Amino acid sequence: MAVTANYETVMIFSLKQGDEGIQALVEKFKALIEKHATLQSVDEWGKRRLAYLINKESEGYYVLMNFESEAEFPAELDRVFKITDGVLRSMIIKKD
């Protein structure tokens, strides 16, 4: 049996995507996590001011997701974050 751990990821999406584009990104990552892991919760924080400009943007749409997966999946999720247009920043943390 594979060893699993709990993770949380915070994503910041560009507001340039528009409401439909942002919801499409949320659904894309929700589906990706559900395919490879057990999604525990999704918390959409909504539009927030950024601490500093990222790509000349001062606001972003924040989403927090908690999931349980095997150790290999977070690296793949991070790779997908980096190649997806509209993702300003992302962070994946392994929870104790």
Secondary structure, DSSP 8 states (H G I E B T S, - for coil): ---EEEEEEEEEEEGGGHHHHHHHHHHHHHHHHHHHSEEEEEEEEEEEEEEEEETTEEEEEEEEEEEEEETTHHHHHHHHHHHSTTEEEEEEEE--
